[in-house]
Amino acid sequence: MNLIVDIGNTRIKAAVFENDKLIELLVLESEHLLEKVDFLIKKYTINSGIISSVKNISKEIQDQLSKKVSFLVLDTSTKVPFKNLYKTPQTLGVDRIALVSNALTKFPKKNVLIIDAGTCITYDFVNENKEYLGGAISLGIEMRYKALNKYTSKLPLLEKNIPSNFIGKTTDENIHSGVNNGVLNEINGVIEQYERENPFLTIVLTGGDTYFLAKQLKSSIFANPNFVLEGLNTILIYNNKEC
């Protein structure tokens, strides 16, 4: 079995896979990482692991984790099952590398647009020839709510909510309408841009806001909040075979 540790901007996920099947998933705080990894190691027979982090991991944590399992630490030099045509590959986020790897596994010989709606909203495009071309980075939903509050003197900080109408009749309703319709129109607009050049486009939506957005988007999409975890498992399997 494989142990996957995904350290994101806002939360940490630890998951166990048997081949390509997700067996268990834990969402945890950073101070509980080692404790939960111990828990999973005792519960399952772990053969290898992979760590992905969009933040710097202390050497102490890496050393302690490596004593428990043989971990592959994902970075831009890790072997991946696609050709990276990004002009600054050393700056490409490891979460995006995982997304593209999984897209190729799930949708071989397809043009795929992956939309990751989390802290940021990222767009990643991989073509039918296994070439990663790049994409875009935008503000996530929560970041937009926070920005309206932080950079104004009177606008309140609200929890995300789907507006009942696009015309807001109160300040709170205006904020919900502005944030939600801004995100939805952005995503739909980006999808239309890609579809004009790639008529047979497969679209994947993932990230923490997957289900919040999926029911509001007009496009036909594959919604999968665990796409990064699956991609990390794919990379681990790929590297184990290469050894």
BELJO-V219427 format. One record per helix or strand of 3 or more residues. SS is the DSSP state (a for helix, b for strand). FROM is the first residue (numbers start at 1). TO is the last residue. If there is no record, write none. Layout:
# BELJO-V219427
ss->[SS:SS]
from->[FROM:FROM]
to->[TO:TO]
This chain:
# BELJO-V219427
ss->[b:b:b:a:b:a:b:a:a:b:b:b:a:a:b:a:a]
from->[2:12:21:30:48:59:71:89:94:111:120:131:141:171:201:210:227]
to->[7:18:28:43:53:68:73:91:106:117:126:139:150:197:206:214:242]
